[in-house]
Amino acid sequence: MADRFTSAIIVAAGDSTRMGGKLSKQLIPINDHPAIEYTLKAFQSCSLIDEIIVVARSTDIDDIASIAFEFRKVTTVAAGGATRMDSVSRGVRAADKRATHYAIHDGARVLIKPIQIQKVLTAAFEHGAAALGTPLTDTVKVIGSDNTILSTPDRSAMWAVQTPQIFEKELYRRAMENALSNRLSVTDDCSMVEALGEKVHVIQGEYSNIKLTTPVDVAIAEALLSK
């Protein structure tokens, strides 16, 4: 439909603690290019994305802005908040008033591909809420306080959810308002929508869509991009 307008909100405001060092993981060079550049390039290349908003740490804004504004779809580089939810909220507030859908993505998932973004968007247009994910390949254990195994969940029904996670505008705004008013502790945006009793459609993504968290992830990303 011609009246659909999707605002991508790239969350790049994490403190990068597990990466070590003082440099934000968004700015770590990967094959001689800053990490965030790969993420922005994928969203710039997806024809269903209408604008891109980057939410960054205050200390990184100038550096990230100098990269981000090289991409014509980037309209804003905003300062992040104390929590991920705060940061996404600031991105939502900066979105174009024409937005009908929000595509929330971790800036550190630098291996996302335009075709994956498009598939999730298409599902979100149909279902109202959609996310990328992959079936778990490892056996998962529930561990007790004494570090012994309590149980083994059925792996066949368990997926690792990635980003982007994409939502119809009013649904997402209701979910965020509910999460804030009830002080919900959530680690992703799907959880907020689930808390309303709404369903999120999951599209199978690729195992390569890793999130840069530790130095090992950087080495893996470089190898995959070189390949």
BELMOMO-V180496 format. One line per field, one symbol per residue. psi: psi as a letter, one per 30 degrees, with the letter a starting at -180 (. if undefined). burial: I if it has 24 or more other C-alpha atoms within 12 Angstrom, else O. A space follows every 50 residues. Layout:
# BELMOMO-V180496
psi=???
burial=???
This chain:
# BELMOMO-V180496
psi=kfgkjkjkjjjhglfgeffllfkkfffkkjhgkkefeeeeeeeefjffke lkkkjlkeffeeeeefeegfkffkfkjlklafleeeeeeeeefflkffkf kkjkkkfgifgkkeeeeeeeeeeeeeffkllllkkkflkkkkklfgglke ljljffgklkkallkkkkeeeeeeeeeeeefghkjlflfeeeeeffglkk kkkkakffilkjelfeeeeeeeeeee.
burial=OOOIIIIIIIIIIIIIOOIOOOOIIIIIOIOOOIIIIIIIIIIIIIOIII IIIIIIIOOIIOOIIOIIIOIOIIIIIIIIOOIIIIIIIIIIIIIIOOII IIIIIIIIIIIIIIIIIIIIIIIIIOOIIIIIIIOOOOOOOOOOOOOOOO OOOOOOOOIIIIIIIIIIIOIIIOIIOOIOOOOOOOOIIIIIIIIOOOOI IIIIIIIIIIIIIOOOIIOIIIOOOOO
